[in-house]
Amino acid sequence: MRGIVAVAALTLFGIGAAEAETVTINPALTKVIEGAKAEGALSLRSTAALFAGAGGAKRAQDAINKAFGTKLVIEWTPGPAYGPLAAILHQELQAGQPASTDVYTASAVQITGYLDKGLFQKVDWPNLLPDRVTPAMVEGEGRALRFQTVLQGILYNVKAAPWAADINTIADFLKPQYKGKFYTTPFLSGFDVLLADDVWGKPKTEAFVREYAQPIAGLAGCEASDRVASGEIPALFSCTGGSTRREEFRDKGIIDIHIVSDLAQKRENYMAIPANAPHPNAAILYSLYMMTHDGQEDLIYDIIGNDLYDFPDSHVRREVSRLEANGVKFIDVTIDWWRAHPGLDEANTALAKLVREK
């Protein structure tokens, strides 16, 4: 019987002889699988940029059903960005309504404030998938599962803005030769970290942003990677490098990401299950699959372009190691780090007005 279980475990996760990964199907995971089969469905709500919308949901549905022997139907509906969606979920919980998404995905910025409001379920993630999920990947007292690490930097068109690779510090943006050549985000993505007293602090950051607002050519969100690829936007600061590694852009020599040394960050993204999720077992199974080797490679890395640094074979881990060898020091923006630096989100929102109203 033990031999049968071992073979089943390897087959379940699509692991062949070429991979040494071993996954144990324990009673806790079996219970989740059976619960997901009974639920039969999973509801996802997010922006289209996250997991490629409906197409990504179908891809996840096929992979999860094949891996776990389920027949889940995953339905995706368009939704707002991380922050507004969290507010909607909290309103639904207070009103006694089912959550409009079974899985909530966000960074430490959006998720931290809701951890103590009863919005998310506690899950013993390491117990369910001990061969892949370690306690270090779980935050918020079991309510948040770290699944992806993103690196902030200059997203640039290789032909239109080769100069981007010469930006060593963000002060270089103030040099006359770069005036009118770069865009920034209307919410100053990544600048919130600078506001921390143990980084730059509020006075220094505000003084810099007042100068930085003058030479920018325009504003665009980080979803504007297609506009960067077309050359319409030569360079966009500060966004993540995920789009450069997605299937449509990877190794094409069209766009690239350059990490600026004094704004180097590893920003962790999390999955959480709403307390009132209609399909909690299916949601847990979905989240667990994203932590498998195949989930990280085929859904996280191929679709989004960033995987989880914590895994030894992570693509992002190799990139961080390369940059650290060259002297770059990263700030790891986790839930614990964000909790230790209260008020940054509000301060950054006020600061962003300087670039929107210039």
C-alpha positions as CSV (number, residue, x, y, z in Angstrom):
1,M,0.0,0.0,0.0
2,R,2.9,2.4,0.8
3,G,4.3,1.7,-2.7
4,I,1.0,2.5,-4.3
5,V,0.7,5.8,-2.4
6,A,4.3,6.8,-3.4
7,V,3.6,6.1,-7.1
8,A,0.3,8.0,-6.8
9,A,2.1,11.0,-5.3
10,L,4.6,11.2,-8.1
11,T,1.8,10.8,-10.7
12,L,-0.4,13.3,-9.0
13,F,2.1,16.1,-9.3
14,G,3.4,15.2,-12.8
15,I,6.8,14.4,-11.5
16,G,8.8,12.0,-13.6
17,A,12.1,10.2,-13.1
18,A,14.0,13.3,-14.3
19,E,12.9,15.3,-11.2
20,A,13.9,14.4,-7.7
21,E,10.9,16.2,-6.0
22,T,8.9,13.9,-3.7
23,V,5.4,14.9,-2.6
24,T,3.7,13.0,0.2
25,I,-0.1,12.7,0.0
26,N,-1.1,12.9,3.7
27,P,-4.5,12.6,5.3
28,A,-4.8,16.4,5.5
29,L,-4.3,16.9,1.8
30,T,-6.6,14.0,0.9
31,K,-9.3,15.7,2.9
32,V,-8.9,18.9,0.9
33,I,-8.9,17.0,-2.4
34,E,-12.2,15.3,-1.5
35,G,-13.7,18.6,-0.3
36,A,-12.8,20.2,-3.6
37,K,-14.4,17.4,-5.5
38,A,-17.6,17.9,-3.6
39,E,-17.5,21.7,-4.2
40,G,-16.8,21.2,-7.9
41,A,-16.1,24.8,-8.7
42,L,-13.8,27.7,-8.0
43,S,-14.6,31.4,-8.4
44,L,-11.8,33.9,-9.3
45,R,-12.1,37.7,-9.6
46,S,-9.1,39.9,-10.5
47,T,-7.7,42.2,-13.1
48,A,-7.0,40.6,-16.5
49,A,-3.3,41.2,-15.9
50,L,-3.3,38.7,-13.0
51,F,-2.8,35.1,-14.3
52,A,-4.0,36.2,-17.8
53,G,-7.7,36.5,-16.9
54,A,-10.0,33.9,-18.4
55,G,-7.3,32.2,-20.5
56,G,-5.1,31.7,-17.4
57,A,-8.0,30.4,-15.4
58,K,-8.7,27.8,-18.1
59,R,-5.0,26.8,-18.1
60,A,-5.1,26.5,-14.3
61,Q,-8.3,24.5,-14.4
62,D,-6.9,21.9,-16.8
63,A,-3.6,21.6,-14.9
64,I,-5.2,21.3,-11.4
65,N,-7.8,18.7,-12.6
66,K,-5.2,16.6,-14.2
67,A,-2.9,16.8,-11.2
68,F,-5.5,16.1,-8.5
69,G,-8.1,14.1,-10.3
70,T,-10.8,16.7,-9.7
71,K,-13.4,18.1,-12.1
72,L,-13.3,21.7,-11.0
73,V,-14.9,24.4,-13.2
74,I,-13.0,27.6,-12.7
75,E,-14.9,30.8,-13.5
76,W,-13.1,34.1,-13.8
77,T,-14.7,37.5,-13.7
78,P,-13.0,40.9,-14.1
79,G,-12.3,42.7,-10.9
80,P,-10.6,45.8,-9.6
81,A,-7.0,46.1,-8.4
82,Y,-5.7,44.7,-5.2
83,G,-6.7,47.4,-2.8
84,P,-10.2,48.1,-4.0
85,L,-10.9,44.3,-4.2
86,A,-9.9,43.9,-0.6
87,A,-12.3,46.6,0.4
88,I,-15.1,44.9,-1.5
89,L,-14.3,41.5,0.1
90,H,-14.4,43.1,3.6
91,Q,-17.8,44.7,2.8
92,E,-19.1,41.3,1.6
93,L,-18.0,39.7,4.8
94,Q,-19.6,42.3,7.0
95,A,-22.8,42.0,5.0
96,G,-22.9,38.2,5.5
97,Q,-22.5,37.6,1.7
98,P,-20.3,35.0,0.0
99,A,-17.0,36.3,-1.1
100,S,-16.9,37.2,-4.8
101,T,-13.6,35.4,-5.2
102,D,-12.4,32.2,-3.6
103,V,-8.7,33.3,-3.7
104,Y,-7.5,36.8,-3.0
105,T,-4.0,37.8,-4.4
106,A,-2.1,40.9,-3.2
107,S,1.1,42.3,-2.0
108,A,2.0,43.0,1.7
109,V,0.8,46.6,1.1
110,Q,-2.9,45.6,0.5
111,I,-3.2,42.5,2.6
112,T,-1.6,43.5,5.9
113,G,-4.3,45.8,7.0
114,Y,-7.0,43.1,6.7
115,L,-5.2,40.3,8.5
116,D,-6.6,41.2,11.9
117,K,-10.1,41.9,10.7
118,G,-11.1,38.3,10.2
119,L,-11.2,38.5,6.4
120,F,-9.0,35.5,5.7
121,Q,-8.9,31.9,6.9
122,K,-6.1,30.3,8.8
123,V,-4.6,27.4,6.8
124,D,-1.9,25.0,7.9
125,W,-0.1,25.2,4.5
126,P,3.1,23.4,5.4
127,N,1.1,20.4,6.7
128,L,-0.7,20.1,3.4
129,L,2.3,20.2,1.2
130,P,5.4,19.7,3.4
131,D,7.7,18.8,0.5
132,R,7.2,22.3,-1.1
133,V,5.8,24.7,1.5
134,T,8.0,25.7,4.4
135,P,6.9,27.7,7.5
136,A,8.9,30.7,6.2
137,M,6.6,30.9,3.2
138,V,3.6,31.4,5.4
139,E,2.8,34.8,7.0
140,G,0.0,36.5,8.8
141,E,-0.4,33.6,11.3
142,G,-1.3,31.2,8.5
143,R,-3.6,33.6,6.6
144,A,-1.2,34.5,3.8
145,L,0.8,32.1,1.6
146,R,3.8,33.7,-0.2
147,F,3.8,32.5,-3.8
148,Q,5.7,35.0,-5.9
149,T,8.6,37.5,-5.6
150,V,8.7,40.6,-7.8
151,L,11.6,42.9,-8.4
152,Q,11.1,46.7,-8.9
153,G,13.0,48.5,-11.6
154,I,13.0,50.4,-14.9
155,L,10.9,48.6,-17.5
156,Y,12.4,49.8,-20.8
157,N,12.4,49.3,-24.6
158,V,15.8,47.9,-25.5
159,K,16.0,49.9,-28.7
160,A,14.2,53.1,-27.7
161,A,15.9,53.5,-24.3
162,P,19.3,51.7,-24.1
163,W,20.3,54.4,-21.7
164,A,18.1,52.9,-19.0
165,A,20.9,50.4,-18.2
166,D,23.1,53.3,-17.2
167,I,20.9,54.5,-14.4
168,N,22.8,53.5,-11.3
169,T,20.7,55.4,-8.7
170,I,17.3,57.1,-8.9
171,A,19.1,60.5,-8.6
172,D,20.4,59.8,-12.1
173,F,16.9,60.5,-13.4
174,L,17.5,64.1,-12.6
175,K,20.3,64.4,-15.1
176,P,19.5,66.7,-18.1
177,Q,20.0,64.1,-20.7
178,Y,17.0,62.1,-19.4
179,K,14.5,64.9,-19.3
180,G,11.2,63.9,-21.0
181,K,12.5,60.4,-21.8
182,F,10.8,58.3,-19.1
183,Y,7.4,57.7,-17.6
184,T,6.5,56.9,-14.0
185,T,3.5,55.4,-12.3
186,P,0.7,57.7,-11.0
187,F,0.9,56.0,-7.6
188,L,4.7,56.0,-7.4
189,S,5.1,52.3,-7.3
190,G,8.0,51.3,-5.1
191,F,8.6,54.7,-3.6
192,D,6.7,53.8,-0.4
193,V,9.8,51.8,0.8
194,L,11.9,54.9,0.6
195,L,9.6,56.7,3.1
196,A,10.6,54.3,5.9
197,D,12.8,56.0,8.5
198,D,15.4,53.3,8.2
199,V,15.7,53.8,4.4
200,W,15.4,57.4,3.3
201,G,12.7,58.8,5.5
202,K,9.8,61.2,4.6
203,P,11.7,64.5,4.3
204,K,14.4,63.2,1.9
205,T,11.9,61.2,-0.2
206,E,9.5,64.2,-0.5
207,A,12.4,66.5,-1.5
208,F,13.5,64.1,-4.2
209,V,10.0,63.5,-5.6
210,R,9.5,67.2,-6.0
211,E,12.5,67.3,-8.3
212,Y,11.7,63.9,-9.9
213,A,8.3,65.1,-11.0
214,Q,9.7,67.8,-13.3
215,P,11.5,65.8,-16.0
216,I,9.0,62.9,-16.3
217,A,7.3,62.6,-19.8
218,G,4.1,61.1,-18.5
219,L,2.3,58.7,-16.3
220,A,1.4,55.0,-16.9
221,G,0.5,52.0,-14.9
222,C,2.7,48.9,-14.7
223,E,0.2,47.1,-17.1
224,A,1.6,49.3,-19.9
225,S,4.2,46.7,-20.9
226,D,2.7,46.6,-24.4
227,R,3.2,50.3,-24.8
228,V,6.8,49.9,-23.7
229,A,7.3,47.1,-26.2
230,S,6.0,49.2,-29.0
231,G,8.3,52.0,-28.1
232,E,5.5,54.5,-27.4
233,I,6.8,54.6,-23.8
234,P,10.6,54.3,-23.9
235,A,11.0,53.6,-20.2
236,L,8.7,53.2,-17.2
237,F,9.9,53.5,-13.6
238,S,9.3,51.8,-11.2
239,C,7.6,48.5,-12.2
240,T,8.3,44.8,-11.9
241,G,10.3,42.8,-14.4
242,G,7.7,40.1,-14.8
243,S,6.5,41.2,-18.2
244,T,10.0,40.8,-19.6
245,R,10.0,37.1,-18.7
246,R,6.5,36.3,-19.8
247,E,6.1,33.9,-22.8
248,E,5.4,36.7,-25.3
249,F,8.5,38.7,-24.5
250,R,11.0,36.3,-23.0
251,D,14.3,36.2,-24.9
252,K,12.9,38.4,-27.7
253,G,15.2,41.3,-27.0
254,I,12.3,43.8,-27.0
255,I,11.9,44.9,-23.4
256,D,14.1,44.5,-20.3
257,I,14.2,45.4,-16.7
258,H,17.0,47.3,-14.9
259,I,17.2,47.3,-11.1
260,V,18.3,50.6,-9.7
261,S,20.6,50.0,-6.7
262,D,19.0,52.3,-4.1
263,L,15.4,51.2,-4.9
264,A,16.2,47.4,-5.0
265,Q,13.3,45.5,-3.5
266,K,12.0,42.0,-3.3
267,R,8.3,42.5,-3.0
268,E,6.4,39.4,-2.0
269,N,3.0,38.5,-3.3
270,Y,0.5,36.4,-1.4
271,M,-2.6,34.2,-1.8
272,A,-5.3,34.2,0.9
273,I,-8.6,32.5,1.3
274,P,-11.5,34.7,2.3
275,A,-13.3,33.5,5.5
276,N,-16.6,33.5,3.5
277,A,-15.2,31.8,0.4
278,P,-17.9,29.7,-1.3
279,H,-15.4,27.0,-2.3
280,P,-12.7,27.0,0.4
281,N,-11.2,23.5,-0.4
282,A,-11.0,24.2,-4.1
283,A,-9.3,27.5,-3.2
284,I,-6.7,25.8,-1.0
285,L,-6.1,23.2,-3.7
286,Y,-5.6,26.0,-6.3
287,S,-3.2,27.8,-4.1
288,L,-1.2,24.6,-3.3
289,Y,-0.9,23.8,-7.0
290,M,0.7,27.2,-7.5
291,M,3.4,26.1,-5.1
292,T,4.3,22.9,-7.0
293,H,7.2,22.8,-9.4
294,D,4.8,22.7,-12.4
295,G,2.6,25.4,-10.9
296,Q,5.6,27.7,-10.4
297,E,7.0,27.0,-13.9
298,D,3.8,26.8,-16.1
299,L,1.5,29.2,-14.3
300,I,3.5,31.6,-12.2
301,Y,6.7,32.1,-14.3
302,D,5.3,31.6,-17.8
303,I,2.2,33.7,-17.3
304,I,3.3,36.3,-14.8
305,G,7.1,36.2,-15.2
306,N,8.1,36.1,-11.6
307,D,8.3,33.0,-9.4
308,L,9.0,32.6,-5.7
309,Y,12.5,33.5,-4.5
310,D,12.2,31.0,-1.6
311,F,12.5,27.9,-3.9
312,P,16.1,26.9,-4.7
313,D,15.4,26.5,-8.4
314,S,13.6,29.9,-8.7
315,H,14.4,32.1,-11.7
316,V,14.0,35.2,-9.5
317,R,16.4,33.7,-7.0
318,R,19.1,33.4,-9.7
319,E,18.6,37.0,-10.8
320,V,18.8,38.3,-7.2
321,S,22.0,36.3,-6.6
322,R,23.6,37.7,-9.7
323,L,22.7,41.3,-8.6
324,E,23.8,40.7,-5.0
325,A,27.2,39.5,-6.3
326,N,27.5,42.9,-7.9
327,G,26.8,44.7,-4.7
328,V,23.1,45.3,-4.9
329,K,21.3,45.1,-1.6
330,F,17.6,44.2,-1.6
331,I,14.9,45.2,0.9
332,D,12.5,42.2,1.4
333,V,9.0,43.7,1.6
334,T,7.2,41.1,3.5
335,I,4.1,41.4,5.7
336,D,6.3,41.5,8.7
337,W,8.4,44.3,7.2
338,W,5.2,46.2,6.3
339,R,3.8,45.8,9.8
340,A,7.0,47.2,11.2
341,H,6.7,50.3,9.1
342,P,3.1,51.6,9.6
343,G,1.8,54.6,7.7
344,L,3.9,54.2,4.5
345,D,0.9,53.6,2.2
346,E,-0.9,56.8,3.3
347,A,2.3,58.8,3.1
348,N,3.0,57.5,-0.4
349,T,-0.5,58.3,-1.5
350,A,0.0,61.9,-0.5
351,L,3.4,62.0,-2.2
352,A,2.0,60.7,-5.4
353,K,0.0,63.8,-5.8
354,L,3.2,65.6,-6.6
355,V,3.7,63.7,-9.9
356,R,0.0,63.7,-10.8
357,E,-0.4,67.4,-10.3
358,K,2.9,68.7,-11.6
